[in-house]
Amino acid sequence: MRRYWGHDRLRPLQDEAIQAGLDHRDSLVVLPTGGGKSLCYQVPPLLADRTDVVVSPLISLMKDQVDGLRACGYPAAALHSGMTPDARREAERRIASGEARLVFVAPERLLTPGFLQTVERLKVRAFAIDEAHCISHWGHDFRPEYRQLATLKDRFPQASLHAYTATATERVRRDIVEQLRLRDPSILIGVFDRPNLIYRVVPRMDAQSQVLEVVRRHHREAVIVYCISRKDTETTAAHLAAHGVKAEAYHAGLEPEERRRIQDAFADESLDVVVATVAFGMGIDRSNVRCVLHAAMPKSVEHYQQETGRAGRDGLASECVLLYSAADAMRWESLIERSAKEAESPPDLIEAAVGLLRRMRTFCSGAVCRHRALSQYFGQEYPARNCGACDTCLDEVEGLEDATVTAQKILSCVARVQERFGVGHVVDVLLGADTEPIRRLGHVRLSTFGLLKDTPRKALQAMVYQLVDLGVLRRTDGDWPVLTLNEESWKVLRGEREVRLVQPKAGPVKKTRADAESWAGVDQGLFEHLRDVRREIAETLSVPPYIVFGDETLRALAALRPGSVELLLNVWGIGDLKQAAFGQRIVKEIRSYCSANGLALDVTGEPVQPSRKNPKPSANCQAAFAMFARGCSLDEVMSALGRARSTTTGYLADYIQAERPDRIDPWVDAATYAKVATVAKEAGTPLLKPLFDRLDGQVPYDTIRLVARHLEALADRRGAP
């Protein structure tokens, strides 16, 4: 954990999931987005010195994970259609040689005869199935190709299968176990609630204005805006751009290079607002997304949980806003039925999809704690009476005055037009619109004509859809839906039933306790300055800014304001490597800013001294150290110990760090060493991927790692910072 990820503790259930992987026991692991699922299948093959296979549904997901792993020296590889021929050949070499501890593939490639033969030759003993909900008919993202993974148990009866997902109800979990034929699996279900997220479900009145208002609350922060259609993304992005917001539309209709450009811009923080369909999000590792805004209702609670889960992955307070109208549910139902008809889907699948849609609609229209509703949907109780982090518990929605009278006017108009017209026409009559259909039909003479003429059109439409949600008005199905009355409608008209219509309260949204606490003591000007510094460092290294420092680390720096490199070890997220690589620049910037703005330095006292004790090395490791001390080559040590090259290289890297030899020419020739050392000095970073890229891929990761360890060892011996 310390060597590859710089972590000193595990998150809940990671220990149990890792142990299942080491014990070759099938498992189903359900952890929320940001809960650390990936680490559960990344650690076991390192400890067991084996090659595991990860099944992943998206190229972007595979690429981001492999890039991240390689950046910290982890031996991983992927095979996918987006690779260049040279990159594919290098990946195939690493896989065939057994160097890679993890191999990422799509389900279609995994089941090809050639790849299955490779798996057999490598004696793969474990398969990790990422996004495992895709195998279930009852889930929110069913993919037929995932069903074929059940054949793994036939082909590799001795291998364990490990299913990972962020969103799965009890029914979906049972289906995953059944479809993958998991044997006596360890079932690990994390806590679904994300306490740092603030949920707001707001009646949609004027979508464009409401989107702009929310986005402006997050100036210079990352925002994802989700829309249903491609056209909606383009219209919304254009509206934001017209009002000075740098935003871009993202959908599956764009060329692959354009999609990649937008994803990269979002990752490197040169673009903060993306307006997208659900095609955007999976595999996006930006940890500081501060707002996920749904301009329309998602088609299931699972989709909503997954998409909002992309906010606040760093644990800091983040906002999730959903602009809701019952019209969205009707639109989704029509899309589901149309696509199911085209695909000739069985009736039970259509029924399941519509059922998920209705549960989402219930979540939106209910005036209950959002955290409790989400927890209960996934089968967990929520202990708090008031979460303090949703629109309901923050009391941000209010009832409309004279709502029952307004409802009676709307229902009366539906009756006057003889229940033969849709929402648009009924609204036109109530507003007293001068349109050709209204004149031709004689509806100007109706008693309800112009009855609500002072009400904004979009607000009136929202009221009509609220009545549909309340069940006091019915909207028919089909291509030409009309509004009709029911028994509940007549109860309202006769004054036998009260109606409550809601609208957002006027004024700014409330700050939550979590948001206030995360900014306690932070100088926001210094925080913004350090964001710019972080981006500059990231650009020189060709890595996303969050790899340099997360927002939580920047806020801590802006609160503690350390004035020396030594004091940086007081700050969460800064270990020895980052202190050495970036410490002098960061301290210089902090001192300069504080001097210019009259701020005190060193808000805390003495630095925390981390333990330098290492666990006792294994017998193999001790034997390797002794052989390396005699100048034995990697191949000689591999042969003597019977270990893989990657494991033996790890022993050598540890030997170099611990023993600090004057030279490492028994393992790296002088010319290569000089080349890597020169590039490392120019780059000023201990991260491997930037060095690999600067060397144009001509020097293997393992060699770069050995040279980097030796340079660090020499610097430590000289007492350099």
N, C-alpha and C positions, 0 to 999 in steps of 0.2 A: 504493500500500500504506500509506504513512504517513498520507495524507490521510483515507482512509476507514476503515482498520482499525487504524491505530497500530502496524503490524508493521514490523520492520526487516529481516526475512529470510524466505525461503521454506523450506518443508519439502521433504523429498525428493520428487522427481518433479513438484512443482507447476510448476516452470519449464518442463519439457518439455510438460506438459499445457496450460499457458497458450499456449505457442508453437504447438502444434497448432491451438488455437482461432484464433489470429491468422493462421495460414497456410491456413486453410480446409481442413485435412486431417482426415478422419475419424479418430476415436480411440476406444479403449476404455481407461478408466482404472479400475483396481482398487486402492483404498486402504482400509486398515482404518478402522473408525469412529474419529473423532477425528483422522484423517490429513490433513484439509483438502481434501476433494473439492470442496466448494462454492466455494471460492476459485478453483478451476481454471476454472469457467465464469462466475464473477462478474467477473473482471478483463478478459478479452478484449473484451467489448462497450464497456467504458469506454475502453480504449486505441484501439479501432477506431472509436469514435463511431457505434455501430450499435445496433439492437434485436435481441436474441436471445430465443428462446423456451425455457423450461425445462419439461419434462414431469415432473410430480410426482404420486405416487399418492394422497396424503392431504391433506385440507384443513389439518389441524394442522401438517403439514410445510411447506406453502406459507405459512400465516399466520405461523409463527414465523420463517421465513427473511425474508419481506418486512418484518415488524416490525423484525427485527434490522438489516436493510439500511437501512431508513429512519431508524433511530435514529442511524446514523452518516452520514446525508446521501446515501446511494446512491439513485439514481432507479429504483425497482422497483415493480412492480404485480402483482396476482394477480386471477384471475377464478375464483370457485368458488361453490357453492350456499349456503355459509354466510354470504354477505355481505348486508348490508342494501341496499335499493334505492339509497339515496343513495351508499353506498360503491361499489356496482357502477357507477353512472353516472360517478362521479369516476374510477374505475379505467379505464373504457372511454374517457373523455376523454383521460387521460394516455397510454393506449396508442395511440389514434387520432392524437394529435398528435405522436407520436414522442418524447415526453419520457422514457418509461421505457426504460432500457437493458436491463432484464430483465423478461420477462413470464412468470409462472408459471401453468400450466394443467394440468388433469387430461387424460389421453389421450382420454377421451370428448369433452370440450369442444374440444380441439384439432382434431379431425377433423370438426367440424360445418361445413357450408357457409359460414355467416356468419363464423366465426373464420378459416377458411382464406382467405377473401377479404381479411380484415384483414391476415393474414400476407403475402399477395401485395402488397397496397398498401404495406406497410411495407418491402418488399423484404428480408425476413428471410433472412439468409445462414447462420445456424447454429441448430441445435436441440440442446439438452442433454437427454439422457434419464436422469433420476435413478432410482435403484433399478432399474437395467437388468436385473438378474437375473430380474425379473418376466416378461420376455419368453420365458424358456426353460422348456420342458417338464421339463428335467432339474434345474432349480433348486429351491429350497425354498419359493418363494412365487409360483408361476406364476399370471399373470392374463391371461385370454384377450384383454382389451381392448388389452394391450400389443402383441400380434401385429399389430394393425392399423397400428402405427406404421411398418411396412415400406413402406406406400404413400407415405410422405414422399419417398422417393427418386424416385418417379414424378412426384409433383406439383411437387417442387422439386429438379430434378436438379443445380442449381448450388449447393445448400446443403450444408454439411457437417453430419454427425451425430456427436455425442459421447456415448458411453455411460459412465455412472458407476455403480459398485457397490462395496460393501464386502466382499461374500462371493461368490466365484465360483470353482469348480474349473475345471480346464482344459477339461473337457467343456462346462461352462456358458459359458465364455468363447468357445469355438468356435461355440456355438449363437447367442450374442448377435451375433457378427460376421455369421453367416449370415442370421439372421432380419432384422436391420436393413439387410442388404445393404451393409455398410461397405466402401468402396473403399480398398484399400491403407492400412488404418488404422495409426496409431501406437498400439501396444499397450504400455501402461505398467502394470506390475504392482509394487505396493509390497510391503514386507515385512509379512507377516501377523502376525508375533509382536508381542504387546503386553507388553514386559518389565516394565511397572509393575503388571501384574495378577497376583494370587496365585490359582492355580486349586486348588480342593479338591473331589474327588469322594468323598463320604462314604457308606458303606452306610446306608440309611435304616432306622432301628430304631423310633423314635418321632417321627414327622414334626413334630408340634406342639411338642414339647419341644425338638427340635433347631433348629427355626426360631426359637423364642424365644431360645435360647442364642446363636445367631449374631447376631440383631438386637441383643441386649444388648451385644455386643462393639462396636457402632457407635452408642453413645448420642449423640444430637444430630447424627448424620450421616445422609446420604441413603441409603436402602436400597430396592431394588425386589425384591419377592418374586414369582416367577412360579409359577403353578399351571396345571394342565391345564383344569379346568372352572370355571365360574362359581360353583358350589356350594363348591368347594374354596377359592376366594378369600374368600368370605364367612365360611366356617368359620374359616379361618386368621386373618383380620383380627379376628374376634370373640375368638379365643383370645388374640391379642396385646393387644387392648384390655382384656381381663379381667385381664391381668397388668401393666397400667399403661403400655402402649406406645400412643402415639397413631398408629393405623394405619387406613387405609380400603381397602375393596375396590373394584376397578375392573374392569369387563368390558363387553362390547358390549351386554349387556341393560339397562344403565342408560340413563336419559334423556340426550339430548345435553347438556343444561345441567348435569346432575350430573357427567357425564364432564369437561366443561370446567372445572367448579368444582374438581374433584380435580386436574386437570392444572395449573391456575393455582396452587392451594395448594402443590403440589409444587415448581413453578417459583419461587415467592416465599419458599420455605423455612418457611412456616407449617405444612407437613406434610412429615415426613421419611420415613415408611414407607408405601409403596403395595403392596398385595397384588393382583396382577393376572393376567389372562390375557395372551396375546401381543398383545391389542388395545392394550396400553399400551406406549409406548416410542418409536415412530417420530416424529420431529419434536420429541422432548423434548431441549432444549438444555442442561439443567442439567449443568454441567461437573464438579461435585464429588460425583457419586454414588460413595459409598465401598464399596458392596457390592451385588452382584447375586446373589440367592439363588434357585436353582431348587428348589422343593419336590418336583418330579418331573422326570423326564428330558425334555428337548425332543425333537422328532421328527426332528431332523437336526443334523449338526455345523454346517451353515450357520446354522441358527436359533440354536444355542448361541453361535457366534462373534459373530453380530450382537447378540444380547441381552446377553451378557457385555461386549460392546464399549461398552455404555452406562455402564460403570463406568470411573472414572479418566480421563475425556476431557481433564482438565487435566494429565495426565502424572504425577500423584502416585499412590503405592501404593494399590491398592484390591483388595478381596477378591471372589472369585467362588466360591460354594459350590454344589455340586450334590448333593442328597440322592438317591441312586440305589437303585432296586430293579428287578429284571428284570420285575416286574409292570407297570411303566410301559410297557415295550416292547410287552408283550402288549396292554395297554389301547390304545396308539396304533395297533397293527396292526388291532385290531378297529374302531376309529374310521375309519381310512383305508379299510378294505374296505367299511364300511357307507356312508360318504359317497360313495365311488366308485360303489357300486351305485345309490344314489339319483340321482347325476348321470349315470349311464350312461357313465362314463369308459372310454376304451380300455384294454385290458390292459397295454400298455407303460407307461402313466402310473402304474397301480397298482404295477407291478413296480418302477418308478423310485422311487416314494415309500417302498415297503417296503425297497428297497435302501439309501436314505438313512437309514432308521430303524436298520437293522442296523449301518451304519457308526458311528452314534451309540452304539449298544449296545456295540460293540467298544471305542470310546474309553472308555466308563465302566468296563467290567469289566477293562480292561488295567492292569497294574501298571507303567506306563511314565511317563516324564516327560511331563507334560501339555503343556508348551510345545513339546516336540519333536513330539508326536503331532499337535497342531493344525497346526504348520508343515508337516509331511509330508503331511497330508491335503490341503492346498492347494498341494502340489507344490514345497515349499521345504525345503531342509535346515536343520537347527538346529545351530549349531556347538558349543555348550557341552555338556559331558558331564553337568553338574549345573546346572539352572537356578536352584536355591536359592529357587524361588518356586512350588512346587506340593507337594501332599500326598506324592507319591512321593519327590521329592528332599529334602523336609524330614523324611522318615521318620515320618510321622504316623499310619500305619495299621499295625496289628500282626495277626499270625495268631492265630486262636483255639487254645487248648490242646486237644489230643486231637481235632482237627478231623476226622480220618479216622474215628475211632470214632463221633463224633456223626453223620457222614454215613452210616455203616453203619446206625445206628439209624433214621434217617429213611428210607433206602431200604428197609430191612426192613419198616417200617410200610406203605410203599406196596405192597410185595409182599403183606403180610398182609391188606390191604383189597382185594386182587385187582385192583389198578390200575383201580378203578372210581370213585374219588372225587377231588375237587379239593383245593387247598391247605388251605382252612379245615377240612375234615373231618379230614385227615391230622394237622394241627397239634392239633386237639381230642383226637384219640386219643393222641398223644404226651404231651400235657399231662395226660391222665386226666380230661378234662372230663365232668361229669355232665349230658349232654344227652339229649333224647328220642331223636334218631336213633341215637346211640351205643348206648343201652339197647335200642332196638328191633332193631337189627341184630346185637346180641350182641357188639359190639366191645369191651365191657368185659372179655371173656374172652381177648382177644388178648394175646400175650406182649409186644407193644410198647405196650400201654395204660399210660399214666403213666410211660413210660420216660424222658421228659425233663421231668418235672413241675416241676422247680426252675428251668426256663429261662423267662424272660419271653416272653410270647406274641409280641410284635412282633419280638423278637430271633430267635425260632425261625422265624417267617415269613420273615425276611430270610435265614436260613440256607437255607431251602428254595429261595428264588429264586436264591441264589448257586449252588446245585447245578444249577439249570436253566441258568444262565449258563455254568457250567463244562462243560455237555454230559453230565453224569453222571446227569441226570434230565430227562425230557421232559414238557412240558405240552402237551396237545393243543389244536387250534384249535376254533373254534365258540363258541356261546353258553354251553355247559356244559363248559368244559375240565376234564380230569382229568389226574392225574399218572400217568405210565407209566414203566417201566424200559426201558433199552436195553443194548447190549453193554457200554458203559462203566460202567453201573450194576453189572453183575455182576462186572466187574473189581475195583471198589471193595469189593463184598461178599465177594469171594474173597480180599481182601488183596493183589491184584496191582497196585493203583494207590493212590497217596497223594492226599489231598485237602487243599487249603489254603483255609480260610474266614477272612475278615478282619473286623475291627471297628476303629473309631477308637480310638487310644490315649487313655487317661485323662489328664486334666490340661489346662491352658490351651494354646491353639495357639501355635506359635512365631512370633516376630517375624521378618520378612525383613530382609535388608540394605537393600533399597530403602525399606522403611517406616522403618527406623531413621535412614537418611540424610536422609529428607525432614523429619524432626523434629529433626535435629541443631541444637542451640543455640536451639531455639524455646521460649519461655516459653508453655506451653499455656494458662495462665490469661489471659495477654494476648491470645493467639489467640482464645479464646472471647469475650473482651470485645470485640475488634474485629469478630467475627462479628455481635454484637448491634448495634454501631455501623453496620456495613455494611447490615444489614437496615433500620435506621431511615432511613438515607439513601435506600435503594432505595424504601421506602414513600413518602417525600415526592416522589420522581420518578416513581412508578408504573412502575418497571422491575424485572426480576428482580435479585436481589443480585449474581449473577455478572457482570452488566454493569458494576456499580460496581467491584468488585475480585474476582479469582479467589482460590481458597484458597491458591495458590502465593504470591500477592502478600501475603496476610495472614500466612502463615507467615514470609515474609521480613521483614515489618514487625515481627513478634513476636520475631525473632532479632536484627535490626539495631537496632531501637528508635531510629529517627532522632528527634532532638530539635528539628529545625528544618525548615521547609518546603523549604529548598534541598537538604537531605540526602535528601529523598524521591526525587530522581532517581537515587540509588544503588539503588533497589529495582526489581526486575524487575516489569514490568507497569504502571509509573507513568510516563506521559509528561507533556508540557507541559499538555495539557488537564485531565487528572485531577489533576495537581498544583495547577492553578489552581482547579479546582472543589471539590476535597475536602481539599486539603492542610492548611489551617489547622485544620479539625475533627479530622482524623486525628492531627496532631501534638499538639493539645491533649489528646486522649484518651490518647495514649501517655505524655505527660509526667505526666498526672494519675495513671495506673495505676502507672507506675514510681516515682513519689514515694511513693504509698501502700504499695508492696510492696518498697521498698528495692532497686530494680533500677537498674543503670547505663544511661544513655542513650548514644547514638552509639557503638555497638559497632564501627562502621567509621569511617574518617577522612573525608577530603575527598570532596565529592560528585563523581560522574562528570559531566563537562561534555559534553553531547551536541553533535554537530556541527550548526551552524546553516546550513551551506552547502546551497544548493538546486541541483539540476541546471539547466543552461542551458535557459531556456524555448524552446519551439518558435517557428518563424517566425510561425505563426498567433497564438500566445499574445502574442508581442511586438507584433504589429499590433493585437491587441485592446487591450493595455495603452495603446498610443498613442491609440486612438480613445476609450477610457474617460477618459483624461486630458483630452481635449477636450470631455467631457460628452456623448458620443454615447449614444443609447439602446441597449438590448439588441437591439431589432428592427433598428436601423441596423447594428450590428456583425454580427448574424446574416446579414443580407443581403449585406454587403460581403465576409464571409469564407466564406459558404456553409456554415456549421456549424449543428448542431442547437441548439435553445434550451438543453438541459441542458449541452452542452459550453460554450456561450457564457456561461452562468451560472457555470460552474466557472472560466472565465477571469476573470470579474468578481469572484468571491469571492477568487481569488488576488491580483488587483489591489488589492482593499481591504486584504487582509492585508499585502501588500508595501509599498504606498504610503501607507497610513493617511490617507486624505483626511478633511478636517474634516466633510464632509457626504456623504450618499449619496442626496440627494433626486432626482438625475436618474433613479434606478432604483427607489427606494422612497419613496412619498409620506409626508409628515410624520406624518399621523394613524396610518398603519399602523406606521411606525417606532416611534412613541411607545407604541402598544399592545404590540408585541412586546418592546420594551425593558423596559416595566413588568413583563410576565409573566416575562421572563428574570431580572430582578433578584429577583423573589419566589421563583422556582424554584431559583435558585442552581445551575444546571446548564448545561453547553454542549451537552448531548444534544438533538437536534432533536425526537424523538418526544414526550417529555414536554411540550415547549413547544407542539407541534402540538395535543396533546390538551387542554392548558389553554386554548388558543385556540379550542376546539370545532371544529377543522378549518376555521375561517373564513379562515385565512391559509395560502397554499401553502408547502410545505416549502422551495422555492427562496428565497422571500422571507424566511422565518425564518432561513435559512442566511446570507443577505447581511447581515441585521441583526446576527446573532450574531457574524459575522466582524468587523463594524465595531466592535461593543462590545469585542471582544477587542483589536482594533488600538488603540482609544483607551486601553484599560487599559494595554497595553504601552507606549504613548507616554508615559503618566503615570508609568510605573514601578511600577504596581500589581502585587501578587502574583497 
